[in-house]
Amino acid sequence: MLYIILSICCSITVSIMLKLAKRYQIDVYQAITWNYSMALILTLVFLRPRLQIPGDAPIFTYSILALLLPALFVILAISVRLSGIVRTDIAQRLSLFIPIIAAFLLFDEKITVYKWIGLALGFTAIICTIPWKMKGHSRRVPAHAWAYLLVVFVGMGLIDVLFKQISTFKTITYNTSLFIVFTLAFIFSLVGLFYQVFTKKMRFSWPHIFIGWALGIANFGNIVFYLKAHKALASHPSTVFSAMNIGVIVTGALVGLIIFKEKLSLLNKVGIVIAIVAIIIIAKS
């Protein structure tokens, strides 16, 4: 569970930085682009991947994951603009259904009574922690906004499943897999950045490189520890999926309450308590 805790801490750090980015008018896309360059450097320095890629490497899987990582940030931003933060947040949280189903259908995990109880409590906690009161969302939502919510739901779940999948590869280490994914993600993001700059949809800013590098350190830790958790608990993917997602929700809610002075309803607070119980039961199972 140590790897899961470390991954949660790094994930929350990324969320805090992205939340502050809006406050200080930082271009998230530029920061995200340069974040992958730092993640790539850290992979080379600390993980020492094999630069000779085997011929049977699943490049298609790597490409889908590398494309989803930066693209989903853009989709999230559009979804928040069209549907609001609340609806987008609900789509993100409910995406846990996808990797949980995959754990039993694709990765042949055995389910136990304790795990059933833990998962049931976990999903209850997710429902409770959703801010159901749609304050400030009385404006009309465009008819096509649902498509972006659907992409957020499927995309977030698919990313979890793909990371689990690359952790199971036998002929290539996850160090090398990460190197390939970060390289492709940086290339895809850079192409998008150059396109927006040349078409004058975006103005390039040098400080964003350093902001992106700071973001990349946290993002690198999040992904590395997440993969290590899957390696350590190879036969229990649902434990990693659920503990990670529920842990991020609990920690994020506490950070929002303490640092950003966000208000939590009684239902939200009950949800946090249920989530903590769920994590303990899942860990014990």
N, C-alpha and C positions, 0 to 999 in steps of 0.2 A: 504493500500500500504506500510505501515511501515514494515511489516513482509517481504514483497518482497524485499525492499531496504536492510534490514539487511541480508537476505539470499544471495543477490547479493554480498554484501561486503565480506561475509564469503566465497562464492564460488570463488571470485577473489583472496582472500588470499590463498586458496588451490592451485589455478593455479600458483600464484607467487612462492609458495614453491616448487611445482613440477618443475617449470621452473628453479629455482635455484638448484634443486637437480641434474639436468644434468650437470650444470656448476661445481658443487663441487663433482662430481662423487659419488653421493649417490645412493645406491641401492633402487630404487623406490618400488620394491615389498616388501622388508623388512619394509620400512617405512609405506607402506599401511597396512601391516599386523598389526603392533603395533598401528596404528592409530585407529583401531576398538576397541582395548582394552581400550584406553582412552575414546572413544565415549561411550563405555559400562559403564565405571566408572561414567562419567558425567551424563548419563541417570539415574543411580541409585541415585546419590547425589541430582540432581536438579529436576528431573521429578518424582521421587519416584513411579516407576511403581508397579503394583500389580504382585508379583512374582508367584501367583497362576494363572496359565493359564487356561482359560475356555476350556471345552472339545470341543466346537464348533469353536475354534480358527482356522483361515484359514492357517494352517501350510504350505500347498503347496505354497500359494501365498508368504508367508514370505520366504520360502526356495528359490524360484525362484529369488526374489529380493536380498536376501543375497548372492546368488551365482553370480548374475549379477554384483553386486557392485565391488568386487575385480577382477572378471574375466575380466571385461571390461577394467580395467587399463592395464592388460597384453595384451589384444587384441589391445588396442590403441598403445601400444609400438611396437607391431609387425607390425601394419598397417603403422605407421610412418616409420619404417625401410624398409618396402617393397614398399610402395606407395608414401612415402614422407609426409611432414607436411601439404602441401597445400591440397592434395586430402583428407587426413584424416580430416582436419579442415572443408572441404566442407561437408563431410558425417555427421560430428557432428552437424553442423548448420542446415542442411536440415532435420535433425531428428525431428525438431519442427512440421513437417507435421503430424507425428503420434499422438502425444497427442492432437493436435488441432482437428483432425478428430475424435478421441476418445471422446473429450468433447461433440460433437454433437450426436455421434452415441451411446455411452455407458452411458454418464452421463446426457443426455437429456437437454443440455443447449439450451436456446432460443437465437437466433442470432438477433442482431439489426443492423440498417444501419450504425451507428457509429462504431460498432464493426467490421463490414465488411470492412469499410474504414481503421480502425486501423490495422487489420490483413493484408490487402493488402499492406499497407505502410510498415508494419513490415517485410513481406517477401521480398519486394523490397529492404529494408535496408539490409537484410541478403545477398541478391545477390550482392549488391553494396560493402559490406564490405569484401567479399571473395577476397583474393589476387590472382587474376587470372593469373598473370605473373608467370610462373613456373620456376623461376631462380634456377639453380642448380639441375634441375630434368630432365636433358637430358638423364640420364642413363635409361636403359631398365627396365621396370617394369615387374616382374614375372607374368605369366598368371594367377596364383591362387591368386594374390593380391586383386582382386575384392571381393573375399569371405570375407576377413577381413574388407574391407570397408562396405560391406553389413551388417556384424555383428555390426559394430560401429553404422551405421545408425539405424538399428532395435533396438539394445540394448539400446542406449541412449533414444530413444523414449519410449521404453517399461518401462524403469526405471521411467520416469516421470508419465506414466499411472499407474503403480503399487503403487507409493507413493500417488497419488490421491485416488486410490482405498482403501488403508488402512486407509486413513483419513475419509472415509465414514462408516467404520464399527460401528455398533450400540452397539454390546455386549462387545466390548473390546476397551479401550481407546487407543489413539495414543501413549501415554507414554509407555504402555505395549507393543504395536506393535513395537515401536522403540527398546525396550529392547530385544525383540525376534530377530528382524532383525540384530541388532548389535552383539548379541551373536552368531547367526548362521554364520554371515559374518566373525567374528573373528575365529571361529572353522574351517571354510572352508579355510581361508587364512593360518591359522597355519598349517593345514595338508599339504597344498601346500609348505609352507616354510620348514617344516621338511623333506618332500620328496626331495626337491632340495638340502638341506644340506646333507642328508644321501647319496644321489647319487652323491655328490660332484659337482653338477652343480652350487652351490652357497656357499659362505663362510660366516658363521654367524658372525655378527658384533654387539657388545653391544651398541655402540653409536646410532645405528639405532632405538633402542627402544625409546630413548629420542626424536629423530627426529620425529619418528612416533607419539609420544604423542603430540608434538606441532602441527603436522598436524591434529591429531584427534580433538583438540579443535576447529579448524576452520571448520572441516568437520561436527562435531556435530552441531555447530551453523547453518551451511548451511542447513542441513536436518531438524532440529527442526523448524527453521523459515519458511522453505518451507512448511512443514506440517501445521504450524499455519496459513499460508496464505491461504492454501486450506480449512482449517476449517472456517476461517473468511469470505471467499468468496466461500462458498460451492456450490452455484448455478451458479457460474461464473468461472469454471475451465479454460476456454480458456484465461481469463484475467491473471490468475496466470501463465499458461504455456508460453504465449507470452511475458508478461511483464518481467518475470524472464529470459527467453532466450535472448530476445532483450537487456535487461538491462545488462546482462553479456557480450554480444558482444560489446556494447558501452563502458562500463567501462573497459573491457579488452583491447580494442583498445587504449583508453586514457592512461591506465597504461603502455602499451607497448610503446606508443609514448613518455611519460614523463619519465618513469623510465628506460626502456630498450633501449630507443633511436631508436625504430623501425620506419621505414619510411612508411608513408601512402600516397597512390596515391590520386589524386583529387576525383576519384570515391569513394574511401574508406571514405574520409571526407564527401562527399555528403551523403553517406550511414549512417554515424553517425548522421548527422542532421535529416535525414528522420526517423531514429530509435527513436530519442528523441521525434519528433512530433507524431510518432506512439504510443509511450508509453503514452503520454499525452491524446491522443484521446481514447485509450483503457481504461485508468483510468477514464476518464470522462463518458465513456459509462456505 
